[in-house]
Amino acid sequence: MAMQLVKKTSDYKIFKRGDGRFAVQNANGKPVNGEEKVKALLAEDLIKVTLPSPAAEPEAEPEVAEAAVEAESEEAAEAEAEASEDVAAE
């Protein structure tokens, strides 16, 4: 399936691929990718950019992890205190 020329400007040639996506070539015929491709497609109103919706961050997991770290640090402090008491008792 060949690509169909959608739009030709002085800077770019924009093709529609068989799978419905777009391919962009610069004036020299080299493929354009990344931000430059997005800018070219936006300038020609072939795509729309939408910002992702803010995802609800799960609060339970970080709290559990923080609680586990706090518990471990408390246990380590208690073990250190017991060790220093044992050394002082000797």
Secondary structure, 3 states (H helix, E strand, C coil): CCCEEEEECCCEEEEECCCCCEEEEECCCCEECCHHHHHHHHHCCCCCCCCCCCCCCCCHHHHHHHHHHHHHHHHHHHHHHHHHHHHHHC
